[in-house]
Amino acid sequence: MQLVAESWAKVMGVTGVIRFVGVRGQGVPIPDSQIHAVQALLASDLSYQICPFLQVGQRVRVRGGSLDGVEGILIARSGERALVISVEPIQRSLSVRIGDYHVEAI
């Protein structure tokens, strides 16, 4: 949906609004399930931390623990995060679960 200047100005004037979610003036709705997940976390007593947005298939580096500094491709199998480490000259790869490790995008 293309935002008209009047509507844009009205929404941007609301306290707490930082910016629109979208690209090139086209609004993109956030799925209700994602909004409810964030609301449930914020309403709970659980400890949480903000982390970078990572996508399956992205190159990442492990930070901390015995795999500190190891790089690979982030994958998901049966709901578990895993890291694929490839040795290109011999065309072989290994996969290791990294559910408790902190990873960062490369």
N, CA, C and O atoms as a MOPAC input file, in Angstrom:
PM7 MOZYME 1SCF
protein

 N      0.84000 1    -1.17300 1     0.00000 1
 C      0.00000 1     0.00000 1     0.00000 1
 C      0.88300 1     1.23300 1     0.00000 1
 O      1.77500 1     1.35700 1     0.83900 1
 N      0.64800 1     2.12700 1    -0.91300 1
 C      1.40200 1     3.36700 1    -1.00000 1
 C      0.87400 1     4.33100 1     0.05700 1
 O     -0.33100 1     4.56400 1     0.15200 1
 N      1.77800 1     4.88200 1     0.84200 1
 C      1.37500 1     5.79100 1     1.90800 1
 C      1.23600 1     7.20500 1     1.36700 1
 O      2.13400 1     7.71600 1     0.69900 1
 N      0.10800 1     7.82900 1     1.65900 1
 C     -0.06600 1     9.22600 1     1.27600 1
 C      0.59100 1    10.08800 1     2.33300 1
 O      0.63000 1     9.71800 1     3.50700 1
 N      1.10500 1    11.22900 1     1.92600 1
 C      1.86400 1    12.10700 1     2.81700 1
 C      1.09400 1    12.43600 1     4.09200 1
 O      1.67700 1    12.46500 1     5.17600 1
 N     -0.20200 1    12.68200 1     3.97400 1
 C     -1.01700 1    13.04300 1     5.14600 1
 C     -1.08900 1    11.88600 1     6.14900 1
 O     -0.94100 1    12.09900 1     7.35200 1
 N     -1.31400 1    10.67500 1     5.66100 1
 C     -1.37400 1     9.49700 1     6.53500 1
 C     -0.01500 1     9.23600 1     7.16300 1
 O      0.07400 1     8.92100 1     8.35000 1
 N      1.04800 1     9.36500 1     6.36600 1
 C      2.39500 1     9.13600 1     6.86100 1
 C      2.70200 1    10.11100 1     8.00100 1
 O      3.20100 1     9.69900 1     9.04900 1
 N      2.40900 1    11.38100 1     7.80700 1
 C      2.68600 1    12.40600 1     8.81900 1
 C      1.88500 1    12.14600 1    10.09200 1
 O      2.39100 1    12.34500 1    11.19700 1
 N      0.63700 1    11.70400 1     9.94100 1
 C     -0.20300 1    11.43800 1    11.10600 1
 C      0.37200 1    10.29100 1    11.95000 1
 O      0.44800 1    10.39000 1    13.17500 1
 N      0.76800 1     9.22000 1    11.29100 1
 C      1.31800 1     8.07000 1    12.00300 1
 C      2.67100 1     8.41300 1    12.61900 1
 O      2.93200 1     8.04500 1    13.76400 1
 N      3.52700 1     9.10300 1    11.89100 1
 C      4.85500 1     9.44900 1    12.40100 1
 C      4.77800 1    10.41300 1    13.58600 1
 O      5.73900 1    10.53400 1    14.34600 1
 N      3.65200 1    11.09400 1    13.74700 1
 C      3.47100 1    12.01200 1    14.87200 1
 C      3.07600 1    11.31400 1    16.16200 1
 O      3.03900 1    11.95300 1    17.21300 1
 N      2.78000 1    10.01700 1    16.11200 1
 C      2.38500 1     9.26000 1    17.29800 1
 C      3.62100 1     8.95800 1    18.13800 1
 O      4.63600 1     8.50100 1    17.61200 1
 N      3.53700 1     9.21200 1    19.43900 1
 C      4.64200 1     8.94300 1    20.34900 1
 C      5.03600 1     7.47200 1    20.29200 1
 O      4.18000 1     6.59200 1    20.37700 1
 N      6.32200 1     7.20900 1    20.15100 1
 C      6.83100 1     5.84100 1    20.12000 1
 C      7.04200 1     5.29400 1    18.72800 1
 O      7.72100 1     4.27900 1    18.57000 1
 N      6.48000 1     5.93300 1    17.70700 1
 C      6.67000 1     5.46600 1    16.33300 1
 C      8.02900 1     5.94900 1    15.84500 1
 O      8.33600 1     7.14000 1    15.91100 1
 N      8.83600 1     5.01700 1    15.35700 1
 C     10.17500 1     5.36200 1    14.87400 1
 C     10.18400 1     5.42700 1    13.35300 1
 O     10.67800 1     6.39200 1    12.77100 1
 N      9.63400 1     4.39200 1    12.70600 1
 C      9.59900 1     4.35500 1    11.24600 1
 C      8.58500 1     3.29600 1    10.80200 1
 O      8.09700 1     2.50000 1    11.60400 1
 N      8.28600 1     3.31400 1     9.50300 1
 C      7.41000 1     2.31600 1     8.92000 1
 C      8.21500 1     1.07600 1     8.57200 1
 O      9.39400 1     1.16800 1     8.23100 1
 N      7.57900 1    -0.07900 1     8.65900 1
 C      8.18900 1    -1.32200 1     8.21900 1
 C      7.81500 1    -1.48100 1     6.75600 1
 O      6.63400 1    -1.53800 1     6.41100 1
 N      8.81400 1    -1.55100 1     5.90700 1
 C      8.53200 1    -1.69600 1     4.49200 1
 C      9.68900 1    -1.23200 1     3.63800 1
 O     10.77400 1    -0.92600 1     4.13500 1
 N      9.43400 1    -1.18800 1     2.34000 1
 C     10.46000 1    -0.81000 1     1.37500 1
 C      9.87300 1     0.17200 1     0.38300 1
 O      8.79500 1    -0.05300 1    -0.16700 1
 N     10.59100 1     1.26800 1     0.15800 1
 C     10.20600 1     2.26900 1    -0.85100 1
 C      8.76300 1     2.74700 1    -0.70500 1
 O      8.02800 1     2.82200 1    -1.69000 1
 N      8.36700 1     3.06300 1     0.50200 1
 C      7.02900 1     3.58800 1     0.71600 1
 C      5.92200 1     2.54900 1     0.71900 1
 O      4.75200 1     2.88900 1     0.89100 1
 N      6.27700 1     1.29700 1     0.53300 1
 C      5.29600 1     0.22300 1     0.54900 1
 C      5.31200 1    -0.41300 1     1.93500 1
 O      6.32700 1    -0.97100 1     2.35300 1
 N      4.19300 1    -0.33000 1     2.64300 1
 C      4.10800 1    -0.93800 1     3.95900 1
 C      4.10100 1    -2.46000 1     3.86700 1
 O      3.54500 1    -3.03300 1     2.92900 1
 N      4.72100 1    -3.10600 1     4.84600 1
 C      4.75000 1    -4.56500 1     4.91000 1
 C      4.19700 1    -4.96900 1     6.26800 1
 O      4.75400 1    -4.58300 1     7.29500 1
 N      3.11200 1    -5.73900 1     6.29700 1
 C      2.53800 1    -6.12400 1     7.59200 1
 C      3.41700 1    -7.13400 1     8.33200 1
 O      4.02700 1    -8.01300 1     7.72400 1
 N      3.46500 1    -6.98700 1     9.65100 1
 C      4.16400 1    -7.95500 1    10.49000 1
 C      3.13500 1    -9.01800 1    10.85800 1
 O      2.05800 1    -8.67700 1    11.34700 1
 N      3.43600 1   -10.29600 1    10.63700 1
 C      2.46700 1   -11.36000 1    10.94500 1
 C      2.05900 1   -11.33500 1    12.42300 1
 O      2.89200 1   -11.13300 1    13.30700 1
 N      0.77100 1   -11.54300 1    12.66900 1
 C      0.24400 1   -11.55000 1    14.03400 1
 C      0.99500 1   -12.52800 1    14.93100 1
 O      1.22600 1   -12.24200 1    16.10600 1
 N      1.37900 1   -13.68200 1    14.38300 1
 C      2.06700 1   -14.68600 1    15.20100 1
 C      3.38900 1   -14.15000 1    15.72900 1
 O      3.77900 1   -14.46800 1    16.85300 1
 N      4.09000 1   -13.33400 1    14.92800 1
 C      5.35800 1   -12.76100 1    15.36800 1
 C      5.13500 1   -11.67300 1    16.41900 1
 O      5.90200 1   -11.57100 1    17.37700 1
 N      4.10500 1   -10.87200 1    16.24800 1
 C      3.77700 1    -9.84600 1    17.24600 1
 C      3.39800 1   -10.51100 1    18.55900 1
 O      3.85000 1   -10.08200 1    19.62000 1
 N      2.58000 1   -11.54800 1    18.50400 1
 C      2.16500 1   -12.25500 1    19.72800 1
 C      3.34700 1   -12.92600 1    20.41500 1
 O      3.40500 1   -12.96700 1    21.64400 1
 N      4.29400 1   -13.45500 1    19.63500 1
 C      5.47900 1   -14.09100 1    20.22100 1
 C      6.30400 1   -13.07000 1    21.00500 1
 O      6.76000 1   -13.35800 1    22.11200 1
 N      6.49500 1   -11.88500 1    20.43700 1
 C      7.25300 1   -10.83300 1    21.12800 1
 C      6.49100 1   -10.36400 1    22.36400 1
 O      7.09200 1   -10.17300 1    23.42100 1
 N      5.18300 1   -10.17600 1    22.24800 1
 C      4.37700 1    -9.74600 1    23.39700 1
 C      4.43500 1   -10.77800 1    24.52200 1
 O      4.54000 1   -10.41000 1    25.69200 1
 N      4.36700 1   -12.05600 1    24.18100 1
 C      4.42200 1   -13.11700 1    25.19400 1
 C      5.77000 1   -13.10600 1    25.90800 1
 O      5.82700 1   -13.26300 1    27.12700 1
 N      6.85300 1   -12.92100 1    25.15600 1
 C      8.18000 1   -12.86200 1    25.76500 1
 C      8.29100 1   -11.66800 1    26.70200 1
 O      8.79000 1   -11.80000 1    27.82000 1
 N      7.83200 1   -10.51100 1    26.25900 1
 C      7.92300 1    -9.30600 1    27.08300 1
 C      7.06100 1    -9.40500 1    28.34000 1
 O      7.39800 1    -8.82900 1    29.37400 1
 N      5.96200 1   -10.13000 1    28.25000 1
 C      5.06400 1   -10.27600 1    29.40600 1
 C      5.56000 1   -11.34100 1    30.38400 1
 O      5.08300 1   -11.40500 1    31.51700 1
 N      6.49600 1   -12.16200 1    29.96900 1
 C      6.99700 1   -13.24300 1    30.82300 1
 C      8.09700 1   -12.72800 1    31.75000 1
 O      8.53800 1   -11.58400 1    31.64000 1
 N      8.52500 1   -13.58900 1    32.65700 1
 C      9.64400 1   -13.27100 1    33.54500 1
 C     10.96800 1   -13.78800 1    32.98700 1
 O     11.99200 1   -13.73700 1    33.66900 1
 N     10.95200 1   -14.27800 1    31.76700 1
 C     12.15800 1   -14.85600 1    31.17100 1
 C     13.18300 1   -13.78000 1    30.84100 1
 O     12.82900 1   -12.66300 1    30.46400 1
 N     14.43800 1   -14.12600 1    30.98600 1
 C     15.53400 1   -13.24400 1    30.60800 1
 C     15.73100 1   -13.37400 1    29.09900 1
 O     15.66800 1   -14.47900 1    28.56100 1
 N     15.96700 1   -12.26900 1    28.42100 1
 C     16.20500 1   -12.31500 1    26.98200 1
 C     17.22800 1   -11.25200 1    26.61600 1
 O     17.51000 1   -10.34500 1    27.39800 1
 N     17.77000 1   -11.37800 1    25.42900 1
 C     18.68200 1   -10.37300 1    24.90900 1
 C     18.41200 1   -10.16400 1    23.43100 1
 O     17.99300 1   -11.08700 1    22.73200 1
 N     18.64900 1    -8.96300 1    22.96100 1
 C     18.48800 1    -8.64100 1    21.55000 1
 C     19.67700 1    -9.27100 1    20.80900 1
 O     20.81200 1    -9.21400 1    21.28200 1
 N     19.40600 1    -9.86000 1    19.66700 1
 C     20.47800 1   -10.46800 1    18.89200 1
 C     20.27300 1   -10.12600 1    17.42300 1
 O     19.18000 1    -9.72500 1    17.02500 1
 N     21.31300 1   -10.28100 1    16.62100 1
 C     21.18400 1    -9.95900 1    15.20000 1
 C     20.22600 1   -10.92500 1    14.51100 1
 O     20.09400 1   -12.07900 1    14.91800 1
 N     19.56900 1   -10.44900 1    13.47500 1
 C     18.67000 1   -11.28800 1    12.69900 1
 C     19.50400 1   -12.17500 1    11.79200 1
 O     20.25300 1   -11.67700 1    10.95100 1
 N     19.37900 1   -13.46600 1    11.95400 1
 C     20.12600 1   -14.43100 1    11.15400 1
 C     19.15600 1   -15.28400 1    10.35300 1
 O     18.09500 1   -15.66800 1    10.84500 1
 N     19.52300 1   -15.57000 1     9.13700 1
 C     18.69300 1   -16.40300 1     8.28400 1
 C     19.40200 1   -17.72000 1     7.98700 1
 O     20.62600 1   -17.77800 1     7.86600 1
 N     18.59700 1   -18.77400 1     7.87300 1
 C     19.13500 1   -20.06600 1     7.47000 1
 C     19.80400 1   -19.88800 1     6.11100 1
 O     19.24400 1   -19.26100 1     5.21100 1
 N     20.99500 1   -20.43900 1     5.97000 1
 C     21.75500 1   -20.31500 1     4.73000 1
 C     22.80800 1   -19.22200 1     4.78300 1
 O     23.62500 1   -19.10000 1     3.87100 1
 N     22.79300 1   -18.42900 1     5.84200 1
 C     23.73500 1   -17.32800 1     5.99100 1
 C     25.05700 1   -17.81100 1     6.57700 1
 O     25.07100 1   -18.72000 1     7.40700 1
 N     26.16900 1   -17.20800 1     6.15000 1
 C     27.48000 1   -17.51700 1     6.74300 1
 C     27.54800 1   -16.86200 1     8.11100 1
 O     27.21800 1   -15.68600 1     8.26200 1
 N     27.97800 1   -17.62900 1     9.11100 1
 C     28.05900 1   -17.13300 1    10.48300 1
 C     29.37800 1   -17.55500 1    11.12300 1
 O     30.08000 1   -18.43900 1    10.63100 1
 N     29.69100 1   -16.89100 1    12.24000 1
 C     30.87600 1   -17.20600 1    13.03900 1
 C     30.40800 1   -17.44700 1    14.46800 1
 O     29.61300 1   -16.67400 1    15.00300 1
 N     30.89900 1   -18.51700 1    15.08700 1
 C     30.55800 1   -18.84300 1    16.46700 1
 C     31.36800 1   -17.94200 1    17.38700 1
 O     32.55200 1   -17.70400 1    17.15200 1
 N     30.71800 1   -17.43800 1    18.44400 1
 C     31.37000 1   -16.59400 1    19.43900 1
 C     31.26500 1   -17.25800 1    20.79600 1
 O     30.16700 1   -17.43000 1    21.32400 1
 N     32.40100 1   -17.63000 1    21.36300 1
 C     32.44100 1   -18.23900 1    22.68400 1
 C     32.45000 1   -19.75900 1    22.62000 1
 O     32.13700 1   -20.36400 1    21.59500 1
 N     32.81700 1   -20.35200 1    23.74200 1
 C     32.82300 1   -21.80500 1    23.85200 1
 C     33.93400 1   -22.45000 1    23.06100 1
 O     34.83400 1   -21.77700 1    22.55900 1
 N     33.86100 1   -23.76000 1    22.95400 1
 C     34.92300 1   -24.52000 1    22.29400 1
 C     34.96600 1   -24.30100 1    20.78100 1
 O     35.96300 1   -24.63900 1    20.14300 1
 N     33.91200 1   -23.74500 1    20.20300 1
 C     33.88600 1   -23.48400 1    18.75900 1
 C     34.14400 1   -22.01800 1    18.42300 1
 O     33.89200 1   -21.59200 1    17.29600 1
 N     34.63900 1   -21.24500 1    19.37900 1
 C     34.85400 1   -19.81300 1    19.17400 1
 C     35.66500 1   -19.55700 1    17.90400 1
 O     36.74800 1   -20.11400 1    17.72300 1
 N     35.12900 1   -18.71200 1    17.03400 1
 C     35.82200 1   -18.34500 1    15.79700 1
 C     35.54900 1   -19.23600 1    14.61200 1
 O     35.91800 1   -18.89100 1    13.49000 1
 N     34.90800 1   -20.38200 1    14.82700 1
 C     34.61300 1   -21.30000 1    13.72200 1
 C     33.52700 1   -20.68300 1    12.84500 1
 O     32.53000 1   -20.16000 1    13.34500 1
 N     33.73300 1   -20.75100 1    11.53800 1
 C     32.78600 1   -20.19400 1    10.57600 1
 C     32.13100 1   -21.30200 1     9.76800 1
 O     32.71900 1   -22.36000 1     9.54400 1
 N     30.91500 1   -21.04200 1     9.33900 1
 C     30.20000 1   -22.00100 1     8.51100 1
 C     28.87400 1   -21.43400 1     8.06000 1
 O     28.64400 1   -20.22600 1     8.13300 1
 N     28.00400 1   -22.30600 1     7.59600 1
 C     26.67700 1   -21.93200 1     7.11400 1
 C     25.64600 1   -22.34500 1     8.15400 1
 O     25.65100 1   -23.48700 1     8.61500 1
 N     24.75900 1   -21.42400 1     8.52800 1
 C     23.70300 1   -21.71000 1     9.48900 1
 C     22.58700 1   -22.49500 1     8.80400 1
 O     22.07800 1   -22.08400 1     7.76100 1
 N     22.21200 1   -23.61900 1     9.39500 1
 C     21.09100 1   -24.40800 1     8.86700 1
 C     20.13500 1   -24.72200 1    10.01000 1
 O     20.45500 1   -24.50000 1    11.17700 1
 N     18.98000 1   -25.23000 1     9.67100 1
 C     18.00400 1   -25.65700 1    10.67700 1
 C     17.53700 1   -27.05300 1    10.31200 1
 O     17.16800 1   -27.32300 1     9.16900 1
 N     17.55800 1   -27.94500 1    11.31000 1
 C     17.08500 1   -29.32100 1    11.11900 1
 C     16.20500 1   -29.66600 1    12.29000 1
 O     16.64700 1   -29.60900 1    13.43700 1
 N     14.97800 1   -30.02000 1    12.02400 1
 C     14.02600 1   -30.41500 1    13.06400 1
 C     13.94500 1   -29.36400 1    14.16800 1
 O     13.88100 1   -29.69700 1    15.35100 1
 N     13.94700 1   -28.10100 1    13.77200 1
 C     13.82900 1   -27.01600 1    14.73300 1
 C     15.11300 1   -26.67400 1    15.47200 1
 O     15.11100 1   -25.75500 1    16.29100 1
 N     16.20200 1   -27.37400 1    15.21400 1
 C     17.48900 1   -27.12400 1    15.87500 1
 C     18.41000 1   -26.35900 1    14.92400 1
 O     18.44500 1   -26.62500 1    13.72300 1
 N     19.15500 1   -25.40200 1    15.48700 1
 C     20.15700 1   -24.70300 1    14.68300 1
 C     21.40200 1   -25.56900 1    14.58600 1
 O     21.79300 1   -26.23200 1    15.54700 1
 N     22.01500 1   -25.55300 1    13.41600 1
 C     23.24800 1   -26.30400 1    13.21200 1
 C     24.17700 1   -25.47500 1    12.34400 1
 O     23.74700 1   -24.57700 1    11.62000 1
 N     25.45600 1   -25.79500 1    12.43300 1
 C     26.46700 1   -25.12600 1    11.63900 1
 C     27.08200 1   -26.15500 1    10.70800 1
 O     27.49900 1   -27.22900 1    11.14200 1
 N     27.13600 1   -25.82100 1     9.43300 1
 C     27.77800 1   -26.69600 1     8.46400 1
 C     29.16100 1   -26.13700 1     8.17600 1
 O     29.30500 1   -24.99200 1     7.74500 1
 N     30.17500 1   -26.95800 1     8.41800 1
 C     31.56300 1   -26.59600 1     8.16300 1
 C     31.99600 1   -27.39000 1     6.93600 1
 O     31.92900 1   -28.61900 1     6.93000 1
 N     32.43500 1   -26.69000 1     5.90900 1
 C     32.79800 1   -27.35600 1     4.65300 1
 C     34.29300 1   -27.27400 1     4.39100 1
 O     34.93600 1   -26.26900 1     4.69200 1
 N     34.83600 1   -28.34600 1     3.82600 1
 C     36.22300 1   -28.39000 1     3.37500 1
 C     36.13600 1   -28.49500 1     1.85600 1
 O     35.96300 1   -29.57900 1     1.30000 1
 N     36.25900 1   -27.35100 1     1.20500 1
 C     35.99700 1   -27.27200 1    -0.22500 1
 C     36.89600 1   -28.13800 1    -1.10200 1
 O     36.38500 1   -28.79700 1    -2.00700 1
 N     38.22600 1   -28.17000 1    -0.87700 1
 C     39.07100 1   -28.96500 1    -1.79500 1
 C     38.68500 1   -30.44100 1    -1.87000 1
 O     38.86900 1   -31.07500 1    -2.90900 1
 N     38.14900 1   -30.99800 1    -0.77000 1
 C     37.77400 1   -32.41800 1    -0.80900 1
 C     36.25600 1   -32.59800 1    -0.89700 1
 O     35.74700 1   -33.71900 1    -0.86000 1
 N     35.55800 1   -31.49300 1    -1.01200 1
 C     34.10100 1   -31.47500 1    -1.15600 1
 C     33.40300 1   -32.31900 1    -0.09900 1
 O     32.59800 1   -33.19600 1    -0.41300 1
 N     33.72700 1   -32.03800 1     1.15800 1
 C     33.10800 1   -32.72300 1     2.29200 1
 C     32.65800 1   -31.67300 1     3.29800 1
 O     33.24600 1   -30.59600 1     3.39400 1
 N     31.61100 1   -31.99800 1     4.04400 1
 C     31.08800 1   -31.08500 1     5.05500 1
 C     30.74400 1   -31.83700 1     6.32400 1
 O     30.46600 1   -33.03600 1     6.30300 1
 N     30.76700 1   -31.11000 1     7.42800 1
 C     30.36400 1   -31.62700 1     8.73100 1
 C     29.26700 1   -30.73200 1     9.25900 1
 O     29.23500 1   -29.53900 1     8.95600 1
 N     28.37200 1   -31.29100 1    10.03900 1
 C     27.30400 1   -30.51300 1    10.64600 1
 C     27.34700 1   -30.71700 1    12.15000 1
 O     27.48000 1   -31.84400 1    12.62700 1
 N     27.23400 1   -29.62400 1    12.90000 1
 C     27.24800 1   -29.70200 1    14.35600 1
 C     26.11400 1   -28.82900 1    14.89800 1
 O     25.87900 1   -27.72700 1    14.40300 1
 N     25.41300 1   -29.33200 1    15.91900 1
 C     24.35000 1   -28.55000 1    16.55100 1
 C     24.97100 1   -27.38300 1    17.31600 1
 O     25.97200 1   -27.54500 1    18.01300 1
 N     24.36700 1   -26.21200 1    17.17600 1
 C     24.89100 1   -25.03200 1    17.85700 1
 C     23.79600 1   -24.29800 1    18.61500 1
 O     23.84300 1   -23.07600 1    18.75600 1
 N     22.81800 1   -25.03800 1    19.09900 1
 C     21.67700 1   -24.42800 1    19.77400 1
 C     22.02100 1   -23.49100 1    20.90300 1
 O     21.35500 1   -22.46700 1    21.06000 1
 N     23.04400 1   -23.79500 1    21.71100 1
 C     23.39800 1   -22.95500 1    22.84700 1
 C     24.51300 1   -21.96200 1    22.56500 1
 O     24.85700 1   -21.16100 1    23.43400 1
 N     25.07700 1   -21.99900 1    21.37900 1
 C     26.17200 1   -21.09600 1    21.04200 1
 C     25.62900 1   -19.76000 1    20.51200 1
 O     24.56200 1   -19.70500 1    19.90000 1
 N     26.37600 1   -18.70900 1    20.75900 1
 C     26.06400 1   -17.41100 1    20.17400 1
 C     26.78100 1   -17.35700 1    18.83100 1
 O     27.95500 1   -17.71400 1    18.72800 1
 N     26.06700 1   -16.90800 1    17.80900 1
 C     26.66200 1   -16.77100 1    16.49300 1
 C     26.41900 1   -15.36400 1    15.96400 1
 O     25.45800 1   -14.69800 1    16.35000 1
 N     27.30300 1   -14.92500 1    15.07900 1
 C     27.15500 1   -13.60800 1    14.46100 1
 C     27.27700 1   -13.75200 1    12.96500 1
 O     27.96500 1   -14.64400 1    12.47000 1
 N     26.61300 1   -12.88000 1    12.25300 1
 C     26.71700 1   -12.88000 1    10.78600 1
 C     28.09500 1   -12.43200 1    10.37100 1
 O     28.70000 1   -11.58500 1    11.02800 1
 N     28.59200 1   -12.98400 1     9.29900 1
 C     29.90900 1   -12.59900 1     8.78100 1
 C     29.70700 1   -11.54000 1     7.70900 1
 O     30.67900 1   -11.05900 1     7.12500 1

